[in-house]
Amino acid sequence: MMAESAAGSKRIIHGGDLDAARAAFPGAPEPWVDLSTGINPWPYPLPPIPAEAWTRLPGRAAETALREAAAACYGAPSPDCVAAAGGSQALIQILPRLRPPGTVVVLGPTYAEHAAGWAKAGHRVTEVMTLESCAADVVVVVNPNNPDGRIVPPEALLALAERQAARGGWLVVDEAFAEVAPECSVASEAGRAGLVILRSFGKFFGLAGVRLGFLLGGPALVREALAAVGPWAVSGPALAVATAALSDSAWIAATRRRLAEAAARFDTRLVDAGLHVTGGTSLFRLIDAPQAAGLYNALGRAGVLTRRFDYRQDWLRLGLPVDEAAEDRVKTACGMFRNR
């Protein structure tokens, strides 16, 4: 099934807009429980930040240290295969400008900014439901997928990258949530012809405000991306925080376990509330509910913000609650909605 995308011409809904939520549900209790994003609610503890990180322009040595830490953390062959930018969203918008306009296939439904970014740059974008027999200059796959957690096996992605390279094309793999599913990552193959990988720092490390993302690819593409983002693309404080976090293998391993346990516990609470968990990752859960619109509003009135989707009226995505009180608020609101 294929559909030409119009994502470049319409407003894309994102999570995290508490100002809009407060306006829509003025009587909701404070503080809000924001479950509308897939951001780790237990962030990496901020390390000491040198004073000069705030007062001087970022130095080349600090950027090199970050690229080395990212390559080691993600398993990329070399720092020369890593470019850093002010968020993976910036790279999503830059990538389409590094190729002449052509054809793009996006495996959907998924994060809408991919289709929008390619369309705005003059490419013809089509959304497909399967990768079988798809042919385009660029193929985009989010893996694990947002919002349903679908995973395309690495061997299938690498075979597709080889086919894309043979035609002078790209396979773009967005691994924004791959920290919680490292077995699905193809980052160790960064540098292969035709393969472009995106990684997001803020989601797994719970520091979305740092605004940091990475492109993994061949050294020539990395140089192009670095030229496109320009000098000092990552702030001094972000360089310090991210270099420490990416190097903290003990915290990373413990956090993977913590998120998996929290997601399993939250699933139990959601099922107890009469909901059907249909997918997700350990950073977010997707529920399938025939009355999802009504449930979204009921949760909103209870001060719980979730993520809805215009293309699937029966889906709601929920991030992980930070504590038992937040879990209870979700379960109570769901139970009241079901028993109304």
C-alpha positions as a Markdown table, in Angstrom:
| # | Residue | x | y | z |
|---|---|---|---|---|
| 1 | Met | 0.0 | 0.0 | 0.0 |
| 2 | Met | 1.4 | 3.4 | -1.0 |
| 3 | Ala | 0.2 | 6.9 | -0.4 |
| 4 | Glu | 1.8 | 10.2 | -1.5 |
| 5 | Ser | 2.5 | 12.3 | 1.5 |
| 6 | Ala | 1.1 | 15.8 | 2.1 |
| 7 | Ala | 3.1 | 16.1 | 5.3 |
| 8 | Gly | 5.0 | 19.1 | 4.1 |
| 9 | Ser | 1.9 | 21.2 | 3.7 |
| 10 | Lys | 0.1 | 20.6 | 7.1 |
| 11 | Arg | 0.9 | 21.3 | 10.7 |
| 12 | Ile | 2.4 | 18.3 | 12.4 |
| 13 | Ile | 1.3 | 17.5 | 16.0 |
| 14 | His | 4.0 | 16.9 | 18.5 |
| 15 | Gly | 4.0 | 15.9 | 22.1 |
| 16 | Gly | 5.1 | 18.0 | 25.1 |
| 17 | Asp | 2.8 | 21.1 | 24.5 |
| 18 | Leu | 1.6 | 21.7 | 28.0 |
| 19 | Asp | 0.6 | 25.2 | 27.2 |
| 20 | Ala | -1.9 | 24.0 | 24.7 |
| 21 | Ala | -3.1 | 21.3 | 27.1 |
| 22 | Arg | -3.7 | 23.8 | 29.9 |
| 23 | Ala | -5.7 | 25.9 | 27.5 |
| 24 | Ala | -7.8 | 22.9 | 26.4 |
| 25 | Phe | -8.4 | 21.6 | 29.9 |
| 26 | Pro | -8.4 | 24.7 | 32.2 |
| 27 | Gly | -9.7 | 22.8 | 35.2 |
| 28 | Ala | -7.1 | 20.0 | 35.1 |
| 29 | Pro | -5.2 | 19.5 | 38.4 |
| 30 | Glu | -1.6 | 20.7 | 38.6 |
| 31 | Pro | 1.1 | 19.7 | 38.2 |
| 32 | Trp | 0.4 | 17.9 | 34.9 |
| 33 | Val | 1.6 | 14.4 | 34.2 |
| 34 | Asp | 3.1 | 14.7 | 30.7 |
| 35 | Leu | 3.2 | 11.3 | 29.0 |
| 36 | Ser | 3.0 | 12.7 | 25.5 |
| 37 | Thr | 6.7 | 12.2 | 24.7 |
| 38 | Gly | 9.0 | 9.2 | 24.7 |
| 39 | Ile | 11.6 | 10.8 | 26.9 |
| 40 | Asn | 13.1 | 8.9 | 29.8 |
| 41 | Pro | 11.5 | 10.3 | 33.0 |
| 42 | Trp | 14.7 | 9.5 | 35.0 |
| 43 | Pro | 17.4 | 11.6 | 33.3 |
| 44 | Tyr | 21.1 | 11.2 | 33.4 |
| 45 | Pro | 22.5 | 13.1 | 36.5 |
| 46 | Leu | 24.1 | 16.3 | 35.2 |
| 47 | Pro | 27.9 | 16.2 | 35.7 |
| 48 | Pro | 29.9 | 19.3 | 36.8 |
| 49 | Ile | 30.1 | 21.7 | 33.8 |
| 50 | Pro | 33.3 | 23.7 | 33.5 |
| 51 | Ala | 32.7 | 27.5 | 33.8 |
| 52 | Glu | 34.4 | 28.0 | 30.4 |
| 53 | Ala | 31.8 | 25.9 | 28.7 |
| 54 | Trp | 29.4 | 28.8 | 29.3 |
| 55 | Thr | 31.8 | 31.6 | 28.5 |
| 56 | Arg | 33.8 | 30.4 | 25.5 |
| 57 | Leu | 32.9 | 29.2 | 22.1 |
| 58 | Pro | 33.0 | 25.4 | 21.9 |
| 59 | Gly | 36.5 | 24.1 | 21.1 |
| 60 | Arg | 37.5 | 21.5 | 18.6 |
| 61 | Ala | 38.9 | 19.2 | 21.2 |
| 62 | Ala | 35.6 | 19.1 | 23.1 |
| 63 | Glu | 33.8 | 18.3 | 19.8 |
| 64 | Thr | 36.3 | 15.6 | 19.0 |
| 65 | Ala | 35.8 | 14.1 | 22.5 |
| 66 | Leu | 32.1 | 14.0 | 21.9 |
| 67 | Arg | 32.4 | 12.3 | 18.5 |
| 68 | Glu | 34.7 | 9.7 | 20.1 |
| 69 | Ala | 32.3 | 9.0 | 22.9 |
| 70 | Ala | 29.4 | 8.7 | 20.5 |
| 71 | Ala | 31.3 | 6.3 | 18.2 |
| 72 | Ala | 32.2 | 4.1 | 21.2 |
| 73 | Cys | 28.7 | 4.2 | 22.7 |
| 74 | Tyr | 26.9 | 3.4 | 19.4 |
| 75 | Gly | 29.5 | 1.0 | 18.1 |
| 76 | Ala | 30.4 | 3.1 | 15.1 |
| 77 | Pro | 33.7 | 2.1 | 13.4 |
| 78 | Ser | 35.3 | 5.6 | 13.9 |
| 79 | Pro | 34.7 | 9.1 | 15.1 |
| 80 | Asp | 35.1 | 10.1 | 11.4 |
| 81 | Cys | 31.8 | 8.4 | 10.8 |
| 82 | Val | 30.0 | 10.7 | 13.3 |
| 83 | Ala | 28.6 | 14.2 | 12.9 |
| 84 | Ala | 26.9 | 16.0 | 15.8 |
| 85 | Ala | 24.2 | 18.7 | 15.5 |
| 86 | Gly | 21.7 | 20.6 | 17.6 |
| 87 | Gly | 19.2 | 17.7 | 17.7 |
| 88 | Ser | 18.3 | 14.9 | 15.4 |
| 89 | Gln | 15.5 | 17.1 | 14.1 |
| 90 | Ala | 18.1 | 19.5 | 12.7 |
| 91 | Leu | 19.6 | 16.6 | 10.8 |
| 92 | Ile | 16.2 | 15.4 | 9.5 |
| 93 | Gln | 15.9 | 18.8 | 7.9 |
| 94 | Ile | 19.4 | 19.0 | 6.6 |
| 95 | Leu | 19.7 | 15.6 | 5.0 |
| 96 | Pro | 17.1 | 16.3 | 2.2 |
| 97 | Arg | 19.2 | 19.3 | 1.1 |
| 98 | Leu | 22.3 | 17.1 | 0.6 |
| 99 | Arg | 20.8 | 15.4 | -2.4 |
| 100 | Pro | 19.1 | 16.8 | -5.6 |
| 101 | Pro | 15.3 | 16.4 | -5.6 |
| 102 | Gly | 14.3 | 12.8 | -6.3 |
| 103 | Thr | 12.0 | 10.1 | -5.0 |
| 104 | Val | 11.7 | 9.2 | -1.3 |
| 105 | Val | 9.8 | 6.3 | 0.3 |
| 106 | Val | 9.0 | 6.4 | 4.1 |
| 107 | Leu | 8.0 | 3.3 | 5.9 |
| 108 | Gly | 4.9 | 4.3 | 7.8 |
| 109 | Pro | 3.1 | 5.2 | 9.8 |
| 110 | Thr | 5.9 | 6.9 | 11.6 |
| 111 | Tyr | 7.4 | 10.2 | 12.8 |
| 112 | Ala | 5.9 | 12.7 | 10.4 |
| 113 | Glu | 8.9 | 15.1 | 10.2 |
| 114 | His | 10.7 | 12.7 | 7.9 |
| 115 | Ala | 8.2 | 13.0 | 5.1 |
| 116 | Ala | 7.8 | 16.7 | 5.8 |
| 117 | Gly | 11.5 | 17.4 | 5.6 |
| 118 | Trp | 12.0 | 15.6 | 2.3 |
| 119 | Ala | 8.8 | 17.1 | 0.8 |
| 120 | Lys | 9.8 | 20.7 | 1.8 |
| 121 | Ala | 13.2 | 20.2 | 0.0 |
| 122 | Gly | 11.4 | 19.3 | -3.3 |
| 123 | His | 11.5 | 15.6 | -3.2 |
| 124 | Arg | 8.5 | 13.4 | -4.1 |
| 125 | Val | 7.6 | 11.5 | -1.0 |
| 126 | Thr | 5.5 | 8.3 | -0.7 |
| 127 | Glu | 4.5 | 6.5 | 2.4 |
| 128 | Val | 4.5 | 2.7 | 2.2 |
| 129 | Met | 3.4 | 0.0 | 4.7 |
| 130 | Thr | 6.0 | -2.5 | 3.7 |
| 131 | Leu | 9.5 | -2.4 | 2.3 |
| 132 | Glu | 8.8 | -5.2 | -0.2 |
| 133 | Ser | 9.6 | -4.1 | -3.8 |
| 134 | Cys | 9.9 | -0.4 | -2.8 |
| 135 | Ala | 12.2 | 1.5 | -5.2 |
| 136 | Ala | 13.2 | 5.1 | -4.6 |
| 137 | Asp | 16.3 | 7.3 | -4.4 |
| 138 | Val | 15.9 | 7.4 | -0.6 |
| 139 | Val | 14.2 | 5.0 | 1.7 |
| 140 | Val | 13.5 | 6.1 | 5.3 |
| 141 | Val | 13.0 | 3.6 | 8.2 |
| 142 | Val | 12.5 | 4.5 | 11.9 |
| 143 | Asn | 13.8 | 1.5 | 13.9 |
| 144 | Pro | 12.4 | 0.8 | 16.4 |
| 145 | Asn | 9.4 | 2.7 | 15.0 |
| 146 | Asn | 7.5 | 5.5 | 16.6 |
| 147 | Pro | 4.7 | 5.0 | 17.7 |
| 148 | Asp | 4.2 | 1.2 | 17.4 |
| 149 | Gly | 7.7 | -0.1 | 18.2 |
| 150 | Arg | 7.9 | -2.1 | 14.9 |
| 151 | Ile | 11.4 | -3.4 | 14.3 |
| 152 | Val | 13.0 | -4.2 | 11.0 |
| 153 | Pro | 15.8 | -6.8 | 11.5 |
| 154 | Pro | 19.3 | -5.5 | 10.9 |
| 155 | Glu | 20.0 | -8.0 | 8.2 |
| 156 | Ala | 17.0 | -6.8 | 6.2 |
| 157 | Leu | 18.2 | -3.2 | 6.6 |
| 158 | Leu | 21.7 | -4.0 | 5.5 |
| 159 | Ala | 20.5 | -5.9 | 2.4 |
| 160 | Leu | 18.3 | -2.9 | 1.6 |
| 161 | Ala | 21.2 | -0.5 | 2.1 |
| 162 | Glu | 23.3 | -2.6 | -0.4 |
| 163 | Arg | 20.5 | -2.3 | -3.0 |
| 164 | Gln | 20.2 | 1.4 | -2.4 |
| 165 | Ala | 23.9 | 1.9 | -2.8 |
| 166 | Ala | 23.9 | 0.0 | -6.1 |
| 167 | Arg | 21.4 | 2.6 | -7.4 |
| 168 | Gly | 23.3 | 5.6 | -5.9 |
| 169 | Gly | 20.7 | 6.0 | -3.3 |
| 170 | Trp | 20.4 | 6.1 | 0.5 |
| 171 | Leu | 18.8 | 4.1 | 3.2 |
| 172 | Val | 18.2 | 6.5 | 6.2 |
| 173 | Val | 17.6 | 4.6 | 9.4 |
| 174 | Asp | 16.4 | 6.7 | 12.3 |
| 175 | Glu | 17.5 | 5.0 | 15.5 |
| 176 | Ala | 16.1 | 7.6 | 17.9 |
| 177 | Phe | 14.9 | 4.8 | 20.3 |
| 178 | Ala | 17.6 | 2.2 | 19.6 |
| 179 | Glu | 19.3 | 2.7 | 23.0 |
| 180 | Val | 16.5 | 0.5 | 24.5 |
| 181 | Ala | 16.8 | -2.1 | 21.7 |
| 182 | Pro | 20.5 | -2.2 | 20.8 |
| 183 | Glu | 20.1 | -5.5 | 19.1 |
| 184 | Cys | 18.2 | -3.8 | 16.3 |
| 185 | Ser | 20.9 | -1.2 | 15.6 |
| 186 | Val | 23.0 | -1.0 | 12.4 |
| 187 | Ala | 25.3 | 1.6 | 13.9 |
| 188 | Ser | 28.3 | -0.8 | 13.8 |
| 189 | Glu | 27.9 | -0.7 | 10.0 |
| 190 | Ala | 28.2 | 3.1 | 9.7 |
| 191 | Gly | 30.3 | 4.0 | 6.8 |
| 192 | Arg | 28.7 | 1.4 | 4.4 |
| 193 | Ala | 27.8 | 2.8 | 1.1 |
| 194 | Gly | 24.2 | 3.9 | 1.0 |
| 195 | Leu | 23.6 | 3.7 | 4.7 |
| 196 | Val | 22.8 | 6.8 | 6.8 |
| 197 | Ile | 21.9 | 6.5 | 10.5 |
| 198 | Leu | 20.4 | 9.1 | 12.9 |
| 199 | Arg | 20.7 | 8.9 | 16.6 |
| 200 | Ser | 19.0 | 11.1 | 19.2 |
| 201 | Phe | 20.7 | 11.9 | 22.5 |
| 202 | Gly | 17.8 | 13.4 | 24.5 |
| 203 | Lys | 15.3 | 10.6 | 24.6 |
| 204 | Phe | 17.2 | 7.8 | 26.3 |
| 205 | Phe | 19.3 | 10.1 | 28.5 |
| 206 | Gly | 16.2 | 12.1 | 29.5 |
| 207 | Leu | 17.8 | 15.4 | 28.5 |
| 208 | Ala | 15.8 | 16.6 | 25.6 |
| 209 | Gly | 16.6 | 20.2 | 26.4 |
| 210 | Val | 20.2 | 19.6 | 25.5 |
| 211 | Arg | 19.2 | 19.4 | 21.8 |
| 212 | Leu | 21.7 | 17.0 | 20.5 |
| 213 | Gly | 21.6 | 14.4 | 17.7 |
| 214 | Phe | 24.1 | 12.5 | 15.6 |
| 215 | Leu | 24.4 | 11.4 | 12.0 |
| 216 | Leu | 26.4 | 8.2 | 11.4 |
| 217 | Gly | 27.7 | 7.6 | 7.9 |
| 218 | Gly | 30.6 | 7.5 | 5.5 |
| 219 | Pro | 33.3 | 10.2 | 6.2 |
| 220 | Ala | 32.5 | 12.1 | 3.0 |
| 221 | Leu | 28.8 | 12.4 | 4.0 |
| 222 | Val | 29.8 | 13.3 | 7.6 |
| 223 | Arg | 32.0 | 16.1 | 6.2 |
| 224 | Glu | 29.0 | 17.4 | 4.1 |
| 225 | Ala | 26.7 | 17.3 | 7.2 |
| 226 | Leu | 29.2 | 19.1 | 9.3 |
| 227 | Ala | 29.6 | 21.8 | 6.7 |
| 228 | Ala | 25.8 | 22.1 | 6.5 |
| 229 | Val | 25.3 | 22.5 | 10.2 |
| 230 | Gly | 28.1 | 25.1 | 10.4 |
| 231 | Pro | 30.6 | 25.9 | 13.2 |
| 232 | Trp | 29.7 | 25.5 | 16.9 |
| 233 | Ala | 26.6 | 23.5 | 16.1 |
| 234 | Val | 26.7 | 22.0 | 19.7 |
| 235 | Ser | 26.9 | 24.2 | 22.7 |
| 236 | Gly | 29.7 | 23.9 | 25.2 |
| 237 | Pro | 27.5 | 22.7 | 28.1 |
| 238 | Ala | 25.9 | 20.1 | 25.7 |
| 239 | Leu | 29.3 | 18.8 | 24.7 |
| 240 | Ala | 30.3 | 18.4 | 28.4 |
| 241 | Val | 27.1 | 16.7 | 29.5 |
| 242 | Ala | 26.8 | 14.4 | 26.5 |
| 243 | Thr | 30.4 | 13.3 | 26.5 |
| 244 | Ala | 30.0 | 12.2 | 30.1 |
| 245 | Ala | 26.7 | 10.5 | 29.6 |
| 246 | Leu | 27.7 | 8.6 | 26.4 |
| 247 | Ser | 30.8 | 7.3 | 28.3 |
| 248 | Asp | 28.9 | 6.0 | 31.3 |
| 249 | Ser | 28.3 | 2.4 | 30.4 |
| 250 | Ala | 27.2 | 1.4 | 33.9 |
| 251 | Trp | 24.4 | 4.0 | 33.9 |
| 252 | Ile | 23.4 | 3.0 | 30.4 |
| 253 | Ala | 23.1 | -0.7 | 31.3 |
| 254 | Ala | 21.2 | 0.0 | 34.5 |
| 255 | Thr | 18.8 | 2.4 | 32.8 |
| 256 | Arg | 18.0 | -0.2 | 30.1 |
| 257 | Arg | 17.0 | -2.6 | 32.9 |
| 258 | Arg | 15.1 | 0.1 | 34.8 |
| 259 | Leu | 13.1 | 1.2 | 31.7 |
| 260 | Ala | 12.2 | -2.4 | 30.8 |
| 261 | Glu | 11.0 | -3.1 | 34.3 |
| 262 | Ala | 9.0 | 0.2 | 34.4 |
| 263 | Ala | 7.4 | -0.5 | 31.0 |
| 264 | Ala | 6.3 | -4.0 | 32.1 |
| 265 | Arg | 4.8 | -2.6 | 35.3 |
| 266 | Phe | 3.0 | 0.2 | 33.5 |
| 267 | Asp | 1.6 | -2.4 | 31.0 |
| 268 | Thr | 0.1 | -4.2 | 34.0 |
| 269 | Arg | -1.5 | -1.0 | 35.3 |
| 270 | Leu | -2.9 | -0.2 | 31.8 |
| 271 | Val | -4.4 | -3.7 | 31.4 |
| 272 | Asp | -5.9 | -3.5 | 34.9 |
| 273 | Ala | -7.6 | -0.3 | 33.7 |
| 274 | Gly | -9.2 | -2.2 | 30.8 |
| 275 | Leu | -6.8 | -1.0 | 28.0 |
| 276 | His | -5.1 | -3.0 | 25.3 |
| 277 | Val | -1.3 | -2.4 | 24.9 |
| 278 | Thr | -0.6 | -3.0 | 21.2 |
| 279 | Gly | 3.1 | -2.0 | 20.9 |
| 280 | Gly | 5.8 | 0.5 | 21.8 |
| 281 | Thr | 9.3 | 0.4 | 23.3 |
| 282 | Ser | 10.4 | 0.6 | 26.9 |
| 283 | Leu | 10.3 | 4.4 | 26.5 |
| 284 | Phe | 6.6 | 4.6 | 25.5 |
| 285 | Arg | 3.6 | 2.3 | 25.2 |
| 286 | Leu | 0.9 | 2.3 | 22.5 |
| 287 | Ile | -2.7 | 1.5 | 23.3 |
| 288 | Asp | -5.4 | 0.6 | 20.9 |
| 289 | Ala | -8.8 | 1.9 | 22.2 |
| 290 | Pro | -12.0 | 2.3 | 20.0 |
| 291 | Gln | -12.9 | 5.3 | 22.1 |
| 292 | Ala | -9.4 | 6.8 | 22.1 |
| 293 | Ala | -10.6 | 10.4 | 21.5 |
| 294 | Gly | -12.8 | 10.3 | 24.6 |
| 295 | Leu | -10.1 | 8.7 | 26.6 |
| 296 | Tyr | -7.6 | 11.4 | 25.6 |
| 297 | Asn | -10.1 | 14.0 | 26.8 |
| 298 | Ala | -10.8 | 12.1 | 30.1 |
| 299 | Leu | -7.1 | 11.9 | 30.8 |
| 300 | Gly | -6.7 | 15.6 | 29.9 |
| 301 | Arg | -9.3 | 16.6 | 32.4 |
| 302 | Ala | -7.4 | 14.6 | 35.0 |
| 303 | Gly | -4.2 | 16.5 | 34.1 |
| 304 | Val | -2.6 | 13.7 | 32.1 |
| 305 | Leu | -1.3 | 14.6 | 28.6 |
| 306 | Thr | -0.9 | 11.7 | 26.1 |
| 307 | Arg | -0.1 | 11.6 | 22.4 |
| 308 | Arg | -2.9 | 11.1 | 19.8 |
| 309 | Phe | -2.6 | 10.6 | 16.1 |
| 310 | Asp | -4.6 | 12.1 | 13.3 |
| 311 | Tyr | -4.0 | 9.0 | 11.1 |
| 312 | Arg | -5.1 | 6.5 | 13.7 |
| 313 | Gln | -8.1 | 7.7 | 15.8 |
| 314 | Asp | -7.9 | 4.5 | 17.9 |
| 315 | Trp | -4.3 | 5.0 | 19.1 |
| 316 | Leu | -2.9 | 6.7 | 22.1 |
| 317 | Arg | 0.8 | 6.7 | 23.0 |
| 318 | Leu | 1.9 | 7.1 | 26.6 |
| 319 | Gly | 5.4 | 7.7 | 27.9 |
| 320 | Leu | 6.4 | 6.2 | 31.3 |
| 321 | Pro | 5.1 | 7.8 | 34.5 |
| 322 | Val | 7.8 | 9.0 | 36.7 |
| 323 | Asp | 6.4 | 7.5 | 39.9 |
| 324 | Glu | 3.5 | 5.5 | 41.4 |
| 325 | Ala | 1.4 | 8.6 | 42.0 |
| 326 | Ala | 1.5 | 9.4 | 38.3 |
| 327 | Glu | 0.6 | 5.7 | 37.5 |
| 328 | Asp | -2.3 | 5.9 | 39.9 |
| 329 | Arg | -3.6 | 9.1 | 38.2 |
| 330 | Val | -3.6 | 7.4 | 34.8 |
| 331 | Lys | -5.2 | 4.2 | 36.1 |
| 332 | Thr | -7.9 | 6.2 | 38.0 |
| 333 | Ala | -8.8 | 8.4 | 35.0 |
| 334 | Cys | -9.0 | 5.3 | 32.7 |
| 335 | Gly | -11.2 | 3.4 | 35.2 |
| 336 | Met | -13.6 | 6.3 | 35.5 |
| 337 | Phe | -13.8 | 6.7 | 31.8 |
| 338 | Arg | -14.5 | 3.0 | 31.3 |
| 339 | Asn | -17.2 | 2.9 | 34.1 |
| 340 | Arg | -18.9 | 6.2 | 33.2 |
